[in-house]
Amino acid sequence: MTFNEGVGQSINSRLLRGCIEYLLYQRQQLPIPYHELIKLVEDQEKSCDGLEAGVLARRSFNTEYKKAKKVYEDVECLFDHINKLFLSTKVNAAMVLLGSTPVSPKEHYFVDFQNVNEGKTVDSSPRVCNSACRKLIRSLISNQELGSFKEISPTSMLVFIQVSRSSDIEWFQPKPTFKPPHRGQSCKINVRTTSYNEQPAASEGEPPEHSIDEWLWFQAPVIIRGYRHRTGVGP
């Protein structure tokens, strides 16, 4: 995926978050798109205002709603820390895994940020961020390898971030022994500017090699657990 103009860390942060949102629904981890899940949870919270304690107690046992709210809370927590991380240090790459363990996931998505314009002023307005995210989604939709992936059952989503070893990182947990998995279906997404001439924008493959002394993988301590059914979530 190539951009004509410079792309900074704030836009990269939005791209990663947009990728996670897309995968949650398109890879069968949520029964509805994430933006609809947000509205569903917020509407449920509003509908609880003024209800009697007995009604609230019964609602608390609504398993489907509790699952939706848990996903919402975990994703928002993850997104908040991703955004803070991108604003505080250079992120070289990210990896999103779908599966119970990082060693043998069902699917893994490698996002290589080849586009960081350090020391340059980059337009990171909401309009530009949203435009970049739409371009990412179009790239994912048109990717033939991704379109050929088989459906999977709801599982765990694990997120890894690769930054410099010298970075002062909070919340994310260092994983010095982590290596990108070789098992499962894989998709690689290169995010770059026109001045960076490398591989196709979105293609299956392994992440590029980096000096082990320069980069280190960190894992988000929050694990997003998908769910399938929507029955019983309504107000």
N, C-alpha and C positions, 0 to 999 in steps of 0.2 A: 504494500500500500504506500504510494508515493504522494508527498505533498509538494506543491510548487513553492511554498514559503516556509520559513523557519517554524519549527515546532518546539515548544518548551516543555518543561516538566509538568506544568499544570494541565496542558493538553494531553500529555502522555498519561497522566493520572486519570483524566476523564475517559481516555481510550480504554484503559485497563478495566475501569469500572463498567463501561459500556459492554466490553467483551464478557465480563462476568454475568451481567444482566442477561445478555443474549444467550449465553450457554445454559443458564439456569432454566430457561423456558424451552429453548430449541432442543436441548439434550434431555428433555423429559424429566427434569428435576423438580419442576413446579407445574401445577395444573393450569396456571394462568400466567401471563407475562408479569414481570416484577413490578412494573408501574401500576398494574391493576391490583396486585397484592398489597401495595402500599395503600391504595384507596380503600380496599376492603378492610384492612386493619384499622385505618383511621375512622372509617364510618362505623365500625363496630365499637370503637372506643367512645365515639360521640353518642351512639345509641344507648350506651350503658348509663349515661348521665341521667339522674333522676329516677332510675328504676329501683324497685324495692329490693331489699337485701336477698330475699328468697329467689328472685329472678336472677340476680347477679350470681348467686351461688350455683344455680342450675347452669347458667351460661359458662361458668368456670370449668365445667366438665365437658364442654364442647371440644372434643379432641381435635377436630379439624381446624377450628379457630386457633387453638393453642399452638398447633403446628405452624400455621401461617404467621402468627405473631412471633414465634421463636425465630423463624427464618428472617422475618423483617428486622428484628432486633439484632440478630447476628450479622446480617448483611450491612445494616447501617453502621454498626460498630466497625466492621471491616473497612468499609468505604471511608469512614472518618479517618482511620489510621493510615490507610493508603494515601489519602490526600495529604496528610501531614508529612508522611515520609517523602513523597515526591517533591514537596515544597522545601524540604530541609536538606536533601542530598541527591546526588545523581543516581538514578536507577538505570542499570545497564540492561536488565531483562526481567521478565516475570514468567512464572509457570503456573498454570491452573490444571490441577489434576482432579479427575473424577474416578473415585474408587475408594476402597476401604483403607488401603495403605499406599504410601508414596513409592514403595518398592515395585509393586505390581498393580498399577491403576488400570482401569478399563480404558480410559482415554487421558491424553495429556496434550495441553496446548502451550506452546512456547512462544512468547511475545518478545521479540528482539527490538529494543529501542535504539535504532541506528541514527537517530535524527536530532539528538540534543544539541541545541545551539548555546553552548556555554559562553557567558560574557556578552551575549547579544540581546537586544530588546526584541521580544516576540509578542505579538498580539495574542493574548489569551482571554479575550472577552467571551462571555457566554455564547455569543453568536458563533464565534470561531470554534469554540469547544464543541458545540452541538453539531456544527457542520462537519467537523472531523469525525465525530462519533457516528454520524449518518454514513459517512464514507466507509468507516470500518465495518458497519453492519452490511452495507452493500457488498463489500469484499468478502465477508463471511458467507453471505447468502449465495454468491456466485462461485464460491470455491467448490470445485468438483470433488476433491478428496473428502471434504467435510460433508458434502451432500450424500456421499456413499456410505457414511457411517451407519451401522445398525443401531436400532433403538436400544436403550439401556434402561434398567430399572432405577428408581431413585436410590441414590447412594450418597457418599460424602464428597464434598468439594474442598480440596486443600489448595491453599495459595502460597506460593514461594516467590520471594523477591531477591534479585541478585544486585548487590551494591558493593562498593569498595570496602575492603577489610578495615580501612581506617575510619569509616563512617561511625558516627555516634548514633546508634540505633536504639530506640525504645520500643517496647511492646512486642515487636517481632523477635522471634527467638532464633539465634544463630544455629545453623545446621552444617558444621564443617565437613561432615562425611556424606552429605547429600549429593547425589549425582542424578542428572536427568534420566528417567527410566527408559528402558528399551522395549518394555512389554506394553501391550495395549495399542489402540489406535492413536495416531499422533497427527498433529497439525501445527505447522510453524507459520507465524505471522511476523513479517518484517515491517516495521514502521520507520520510514525514512523520508528524506527530502530529495528533490531532484538532483542535488549535487552528490548524492550517495548512490553509486551504481553497483548493485550487488545482485541478489537473487530475486525471483518473482515475489510479488507482494505477499501472497499467502500460498504456501505450499507445504506439502508434507516433507518432513526431514528432521534431522537432528540439529540441536543448537550449536552455534560456532564455538570453537575452542578459545578459552581465555586463559591467561596466566593464572595459575592457582594461587600465586602470591598477591594478585591484584583484586580478585573478586571473591565474594563469599555469599552463599545462599542463606536467607533468613525465611523462616516459616511464620505465617500468621497463626496465632494461638487459637483463633476462632475457626471452627469447622462448620461449614454450611451443610446441613442435612436436608436433602430433598424429601418431598412427600408427593403422593400421587392424587388422592381424591379430594374433591372439593365439596362433597356432599355434607350438608349440615353446617356450612360456614355462614350462611346468610343470616341476617338479623331476625 
